[in-house]
Amino acid sequence: MKRSQWVGLALNKFGNRAKETLSVALDATHHVPVTVGFEMVTACNITCLHCTRWREAPVPNPLTIDEWRRLVREVLALCGPCHLNVPQGGGEPLIDARNVLDVVKLASRSGISTSIATNATLLDEAMAQDICDSGLGALNISLDGMRPETHDFSRNTPGTFDKAMSAVGFMKKKGRQSMVRISAIVSGNSFEELPDLAEWVKQEKLEGIQFNPLRPRGNDWARLWPKDIEGICAALDRLIELKNRGYPIWNTAANFEYMKYYFRDPSREYPEFLCAIHTGLIVRKTGLVQVCRFKEPVGDVRKNSLSEIWNSSEAALRLRDIRGCKKSCILGNAYFRPGLAERGVSFWNHMKTPWAV
């Protein structure tokens, strides 16, 4: 994405954040999404302890590549410059790299910023080149610790640590390490290594790192739940210290502070926050559309356009429901709303990033 396109994106997102504030105050919908997720892939090739995607049956009658391409144009018509995540809610995108990168390329050329999240087990040097050629904005690679045994345990698949490290090496070889962001889970088996992981990200000059607290999903997540709560809180304090020293950590300090409450009392709710998914939209592989993937769909792209769905009474009801939802999943990095100061820092950091021509 060119610098001029990114400035347009930033201004559009800022304007819609302001409109969203008005929407909340008036209990109405005056904004459009700033983030859209395409669930193009639901399958996964590894068996993470905290996830069930790899257990799910194939989706019948999924959207075709032509339908996904049409949806890119509908996203632009509804939202203007925005951000597109592929896939949304799990699944390994590089299982279907050809179609995923085709959509990424179309979106990027249209002025939409793009990101994919991958376990990196399928990312070899040729794939790294394809990713660079697609115009992808951010490559999120899962990495839960600095030791193979830590990451491989949580991902329940031997060799995933080495493959993630190799993938980072391939992107560095292409001179594109600045588009790599590490995604790490804060859990009982990884918390002692997380500050070292942040140190490594800074040393490698990657785009940054984001931390997500372990959520009770899948069949074996309890094997990752921390027993040493004070130890995990001390690790979070260390991450706050690194954040305040300018390390490329995408979580806010407030996010880390509230994670400590979460691990001490997982059932607690957070009435002081509004979930950031209030500004998002998700298109499932079946064509169903959700505002929050934990709530009922609001439409179907095979029956109505995204604009018609977003402006429907069903979507308005779901957004109102989200405004009243205060569950602890708000603390996930993708759901926690940064303050104005953090957004300003993010804007400045992006302006210093090398841009495509």
Secondary structure as the mmCIF struct_conf table of DSSP 4:
data_model
#
loop_
_struct_conf.conf_type_id
_struct_conf.id
_struct_conf.beg_label_comp_id
_struct_conf.beg_label_asym_id
_struct_conf.beg_label_seq_id
_struct_conf.end_label_comp_id
_struct_conf.end_label_asym_id
_struct_conf.end_label_seq_id
HELX_RH_AL_P HELX_RH_AL_P1 ARG A 3 LEU A 26
TURN_TY1_P TURN_TY1_P1 ASP A 27 ASP A 27
BEND BEND1 ALA A 28 ALA A 28
BEND BEND2 VAL A 34 VAL A 34
STRN STRN1 THR A 35 PHE A 38
BEND BEND3 ASN A 45 ILE A 46
TURN_TY1_P TURN_TY1_P2 LEU A 49 HIS A 50
HELX_RH_3T_P HELX_RH_3T_P1 ARG A 53 ARG A 55
BEND BEND4 GLU A 56 GLU A 56
HELX_LH_PP_P HELX_LH_PP_P1 ALA A 57 VAL A 59
BEND BEND5 PRO A 60 ASN A 61
HELX_LH_PP_P HELX_LH_PP_P2 PRO A 62 THR A 64
HELX_RH_AL_P HELX_RH_AL_P2 ILE A 65 CYS A 79
BEND BEND6 GLY A 80 PRO A 81
STRN STRN2 HIS A 83 VAL A 86
BEND BEND7 PRO A 87 GLY A 90
HELX_RH_3T_P HELX_RH_3T_P2 PRO A 93 ASP A 96
HELX_RH_AL_P HELX_RH_AL_P3 ALA A 97 ARG A 109
TURN_TY1_P TURN_TY1_P3 SER A 110 GLY A 111
STRN STRN3 SER A 113 THR A 118
TURN_TY1_P TURN_TY1_P4 THR A 121 LEU A 122
HELX_RH_AL_P HELX_RH_AL_P4 GLU A 125 SER A 134
TURN_TY1_P TURN_TY1_P5 GLY A 135 GLY A 135
BEND BEND8 GLY A 137 GLY A 137
STRN STRN4 ALA A 138 SER A 142
BEND BEND9 MET A 146 ARG A 147
HELX_RH_AL_P HELX_RH_AL_P5 PRO A 148 ARG A 155
TURN_TY1_P TURN_TY1_P6 ASN A 156 ASN A 156
BEND BEND10 THR A 157 THR A 157
TURN_TY1_P TURN_TY1_P7 PRO A 158 GLY A 159
HELX_RH_AL_P HELX_RH_AL_P6 THR A 160 LYS A 173
TURN_TY1_P TURN_TY1_P8 LYS A 174 GLY A 175
HELX_RH_3T_P HELX_RH_3T_P3 GLN A 177 MET A 179
STRN STRN5 VAL A 180 VAL A 186
TURN_TY1_P TURN_TY1_P9 GLY A 188 SER A 190
HELX_RH_3T_P HELX_RH_3T_P4 PHE A 191 GLU A 193
HELX_RH_AL_P HELX_RH_AL_P7 LEU A 194 GLN A 203
TURN_TY1_P TURN_TY1_P10 GLU A 204 LYS A 205
BEND BEND11 GLU A 207 GLU A 207
STRN STRN6 GLY A 208 PRO A 213
BEND BEND12 PRO A 216 PRO A 216
BEND BEND13 GLY A 218 ASP A 220
HELX_RH_3T_P HELX_RH_3T_P5 TRP A 221 LEU A 224
BEND BEND14 TRP A 225 TRP A 225
BEND BEND15 LYS A 227 LYS A 227
HELX_RH_AL_P HELX_RH_AL_P8 ILE A 229 ASN A 244
TURN_TY1_P TURN_TY1_P11 ARG A 245 GLY A 246
STRN STRN7 ILE A 249 ILE A 249
BEND BEND16 ASN A 251 ASN A 251
HELX_RH_AL_P HELX_RH_AL_P9 ALA A 253 ARG A 264
TURN_TY1_P TURN_TY1_P12 PRO A 266 SER A 267
TURN_TY1_P TURN_TY1_P13 PRO A 271 GLU A 272
HELX_RH_3T_P HELX_RH_3T_P6 ALA A 276 THR A 279
STRN STRN8 GLY A 280 VAL A 283
TURN_TY1_P TURN_TY1_P14 LYS A 285 THR A 286
BEND BEND17 GLY A 287 GLY A 287
STRN STRN9 LEU A 288 GLN A 290
BEND BEND18 VAL A 291 CYS A 292
TURN_TY1_P TURN_TY1_P15 ARG A 293 PHE A 294
BEND BEND19 LYS A 295 LYS A 295
STRN STRN10 GLY A 299 ASP A 300
TURN_TY1_P TURN_TY1_P16 VAL A 301 LYS A 303
BEND BEND20 ASN A 304 ASN A 304
HELX_RH_AL_P HELX_RH_AL_P10 LEU A 306 TRP A 310
TURN_TY1_P TURN_TY1_P17 ASN A 311 ASN A 311
BEND BEND21 SER A 312 SER A 312
HELX_RH_AL_P HELX_RH_AL_P11 SER A 313 ARG A 323
TURN_TY1_P TURN_TY1_P18 GLY A 324 GLY A 324
HELX_RH_3T_P HELX_RH_3T_P7 SER A 328 LEU A 331
BEND BEND22 GLY A 332 GLY A 332
TURN_TY1_P TURN_TY1_P19 ASN A 333 TYR A 335
BEND BEND23 PHE A 336 PHE A 336
HELX_LH_PP_P HELX_LH_PP_P3 ARG A 337 PRO A 338
HELX_RH_AL_P HELX_RH_AL_P12 LEU A 340 MET A 351
TURN_TY1_P TURN_TY1_P20 LYS A 352 LYS A 352
BEND BEND24 THR A 353 THR A 353
#
